[in-house]
Amino acid sequence: METVTKRRATSFRLPNYLLDGLKTEARKQHRSVNNLVEVFLLDALYHKPNAETLAAMTECESGGELEELTAENIENLEEYIRSL
């Protein structure tokens, strides 16, 4: 069974640099500009972060409980990455 999505034409006025960037990104992803914009809009409208992600974002924004980045932390991180 084939599903058809009804579409309507619309137009937007965008700065040249933004349209150029959209065209470049669309070529990289082998998409049309229309499809790329549709994907971006769908993502912005329907992909909301879950409760855990929202809590982590709030924690980062508040600055509380964040570890200070030190040379030791970086070494531990590099060691962890090598172990993967």
Beta strands, then each sheet from edge to edge (+ up, - down):
end
